[in-house]
Amino acid sequence: MHRVWSGLFLRPAAVNFLFVEAITLFESGRRARGRFRSPQEFALPRSLVAEAIGQLAGWVAMERSSFKSRPIAALIGECVLAHSAGRDAVIDLEVELERCDEDAISYSGVATMDSIRLMSLGGCDAPMLPLDQFDDPASMQRQLEMLLSGGGVLAAFDPELTDAIPLEAFAHIQGGMQSEIVAPPAGPFYADHFPRRAVLPATLLLDAAIRLTRRVAELTNYAAIPLDAPISVRDVKLRAFIDPGDRLQLAVVQVPSESPAMDFAMTAVRDERRVATARISMAGS
């Protein structure tokens, strides 16, 4: 299937965490291009641009499986957050799938704004799980048809996405800092992620980890890190679902670096078991 976009798709206002607003090119099981518009009222966390790229890859994978399965994020080789998205800006998305079958997908993607690269993703792997455990297959199929043909109204972005997971109960640990975090017990994004099985979006956990890393970097570097400074997140491993209300210990420690950037190791622990790990790099002063 190869389709070219013929008009802007505007979605029902009830949608809060499905970011792709138009699919402009679609090749079944192979690649897609799409776009969405960032909110006017607040700056969208950079990690949520990665969410939009992953969702575009998800549409390709779900269509390929005839809406029997959907990918669930597990591994990210590298995510480079080069720039922040402007307010009320059109963000163009593109994904390429190196693998797309009944078991898993592997993909890479980019997001640009006015030809400026905001973000790139590479080495992403996600297992395919039964779609009907998470969402209504017929509803998802209808949504893809609308994305490809147009209709509806724009979704509203929830301002709470800017700080969906507050950092609390800070403690200094050797080489870094630890914070207690709680997956929100409720939130409008759970209606889309997912209707039949609420799961904390990994990109919101990543946003909390980046905020804690910035805090550690500023303490280590004795200077403020610019909000738009490039950030690289590597070797992300998501080991378990995080349910609404789960309490976790999020830790960031500085590790040796062979580059001018500062490197940090992130771990998220629930009930003494790791649920997520990553490496995060930030430029110092």
C-alpha positions in Angstrom: 0.0 0.0 0.0 1.4 3.4 -1.1 -0.6 6.5 -0.3 0.1 10.2 -0.6 -1.5 12.7 1.7 -4.3 14.8 0.1 -5.3 17.0 3.0 -4.8 17.9 6.7 -6.3 15.3 9.1 -7.9 16.9 12.2 -8.8 14.4 15.0 -11.6 14.2 17.5 -11.0 16.5 20.5 -11.2 13.5 22.9 -7.8 12.3 21.7 -5.1 13.4 24.1 -2.0 11.2 23.5 -2.1 10.3 19.8 0.0 13.0 18.3 0.2 12.2 14.5 -2.4 14.5 12.9 -1.7 13.6 9.2 0.0 10.8 7.4 1.5 12.2 4.2 3.1 9.1 2.8 2.4 5.5 3.7 4.2 2.3 2.4 2.9 -0.8 4.1 5.5 -2.4 6.4 8.2 -0.1 5.1 8.0 3.6 5.8 5.8 6.6 6.4 5.8 10.4 6.7 3.5 12.4 8.9 3.1 15.6 10.8 1.6 17.2 13.9 1.3 20.7 15.3 2.8 21.5 18.7 0.6 23.3 21.2 0.3 27.0 21.3 0.0 27.3 25.1 3.2 25.7 26.3 6.5 24.1 25.1 6.1 20.4 24.4 8.6 18.3 26.3 11.2 17.1 23.8 10.7 13.5 24.7 7.1 13.7 23.3 8.5 14.3 19.8 10.0 10.9 20.1 6.6 9.6 21.1 5.1 11.0 17.9 7.9 9.3 15.8 7.1 6.0 17.6 3.4 6.4 17.1 4.0 6.8 13.3 6.0 3.6 13.3 3.2 2.0 15.2 0.6 2.8 12.5 2.8 1.2 9.9 3.2 -2.0 12.0 -0.5 -2.2 13.0 -1.6 -1.9 9.4 0.9 -4.6 8.3 -0.5 -7.0 10.9 -4.1 -6.3 9.8 -4.7 -4.7 13.2 -4.0 -8.0 15.0 -0.9 -6.8 16.8 0.7 -3.5 17.9 4.3 -2.7 18.9 5.2 -1.9 22.5 8.4 0.1 23.1 11.3 -2.0 24.5 14.7 -0.8 23.2 16.1 2.5 21.8 19.6 2.4 20.5 20.0 6.2 20.4 17.7 9.2 20.6 19.4 12.6 19.8 17.3 15.6 21.0 19.0 18.4 19.1 16.4 21.2 19.4 13.2 22.0 21.1 10.0 22.3 19.1 8.5 25.8 18.9 5.0 26.6 20.0 2.3 26.2 17.4 4.8 24.7 15.0 4.3 22.1 12.3 6.6 19.2 13.0 7.3 16.7 10.2 7.9 13.1 11.0 9.5 10.2 9.0 10.1 6.6 9.9 11.9 3.7 8.2 11.2 0.1 9.3 14.1 -2.3 8.8 12.0 -5.1 10.2 8.2 -5.4 10.4 6.7 -8.9 11.0 4.4 -10.6 13.4 7.0 -10.8 16.2 8.7 -7.4 16.3 9.6 -4.2 14.5 12.9 -2.4 14.1 12.9 1.2 13.0 14.5 4.6 12.9 13.0 8.0 12.5 13.5 11.8 12.4 11.5 14.9 13.3 12.1 18.2 11.6 10.6 21.8 11.9 11.2 24.2 9.0 13.9 21.8 7.8 15.7 21.9 11.1 16.2 18.5 12.6 14.7 18.4 16.1 15.3 14.7 16.8 16.5 11.4 15.4 15.9 7.9 16.6 17.9 4.9 15.7 18.2 1.2 16.7 14.6 1.0 18.0 13.1 -2.4 18.6 9.6 -3.2 19.8 7.9 -6.6 20.2 4.5 -7.0 18.6 1.7 -7.9 21.2 -2.0 -8.6 20.6 -3.7 -5.3 19.8 -7.0 -6.2 21.4 -5.3 -6.3 24.8 -4.6 -2.6 24.5 -7.2 -1.1 22.2 -10.1 -1.8 19.9 -8.7 -3.0 16.6 -11.7 -1.7 14.6 -11.3 1.7 16.2 -7.6 1.8 15.3 -8.3 0.8 11.8 -10.8 3.7 11.4 -8.3 6.1 12.9 -5.7 5.2 10.4 -8.2 5.6 7.5 -9.0 9.1 8.8 -5.3 9.9 9.1 -4.9 8.9 5.5 -7.9 10.7 4.2 -8.7 13.7 6.5 -11.5 14.8 8.8 -12.4 15.7 12.4 -10.8 18.4 14.7 -7.5 18.9 16.4 -6.8 17.3 19.7 -6.1 19.4 22.8 -2.7 19.0 24.5 -2.8 18.6 28.2 -0.6 21.3 29.9 0.2 18.8 32.6 2.4 16.9 30.1 5.1 19.5 30.8 5.5 18.0 34.3 3.5 14.8 34.3 5.8 13.1 36.7 7.1 15.4 39.4 10.5 14.8 41.0 10.2 14.4 44.7 12.1 13.3 47.8 15.6 14.1 46.4 18.6 12.3 47.9 22.3 12.6 47.0 23.9 9.3 46.2 27.5 8.6 45.2 28.1 10.3 41.9 24.6 11.6 41.4 21.1 12.0 42.8 18.0 9.9 43.4 14.4 11.0 43.3 11.1 9.3 44.1 8.6 9.4 41.4 5.0 8.2 41.1 3.3 7.2 37.8 0.1 9.4 37.9 -2.8 7.3 39.2 -5.0 9.0 36.6 -4.6 11.2 33.6 -6.2 12.0 30.2 -3.2 10.4 28.4 -4.2 6.9 29.7 -7.3 7.0 27.6 -5.0 6.7 24.6 -2.2 4.8 26.2 -4.1 2.5 26.3 -7.9 2.3 26.5 -7.9 -1.4 27.5 -4.6 -1.5 29.5 -3.4 1.7 31.0 0.4 2.0 30.9 2.6 4.9 31.7 4.1 6.2 28.4 7.9 5.5 28.4 8.5 9.0 27.0 7.0 10.6 30.1 9.5 8.5 32.2 12.2 9.6 29.9 11.2 13.3 30.4 11.5 12.8 34.2 14.9 11.2 33.7 16.1 14.1 31.6 15.0 16.6 34.2 16.8 14.8 36.9 19.9 14.4 34.7 19.9 18.2 34.1 19.8 18.7 37.9 22.8 16.4 38.4 24.7 18.0 35.5 24.2 21.5 36.9 25.5 20.4 40.3 28.5 18.6 38.7 29.2 21.4 36.2 28.5 24.3 38.6 26.5 26.0 35.8 23.0 26.0 34.3 22.5 23.7 31.4 20.6 25.6 28.6 17.1 24.2 28.2 17.7 23.7 24.5 21.1 22.1 24.9 21.5 18.9 22.8 20.9 15.7 24.6 21.7 12.2 23.6 19.9 9.2 25.2 21.3 5.8 24.4 20.9 2.1 25.2 17.4 2.6 26.6 15.9 -0.7 27.9 12.3 -0.8 29.1 12.0 -4.0 31.0 8.4 -3.9 32.3 5.1 -2.1 32.1 4.7 0.8 34.6 1.1 0.9 35.9 -0.8 4.0 37.1 0.1 4.7 40.7 3.4 2.8 40.6 6.1 4.3 42.9 9.6 4.2 41.6 13.1 5.2 42.6 14.7 7.2 39.7 18.5 7.5 40.0 21.1 9.3 37.8 24.8 9.0 38.4 27.7 10.5 36.4 29.9 8.0 34.6 33.3 8.4 32.8 33.1 10.0 29.4 35.5 10.0 26.5 33.9 13.1 24.9 33.5 16.7 26.0 29.9 15.9 27.0 29.0 14.6 30.4 27.7 11.1 30.6 25.2 9.7 33.1 23.6 6.3 33.8 19.9 6.3 34.6 18.0 3.5 36.4 14.3 3.3 37.4 13.6 0.7 40.1 10.2 -0.6 41.4 10.1 -3.0 44.3 13.9 -3.4 44.1 13.7 -4.5 40.5 14.9 -2.5 37.5 12.1 -1.5 35.1 14.2 0.9 32.9 17.8 1.8 32.2 19.5 4.3 29.9 22.6 6.4 29.3 22.2 10.2 28.9 24.7 12.7 27.6 24.6 16.5 28.0 27.0 19.2 27.0 28.7 21.0 29.9 29.7 24.7 30.0 
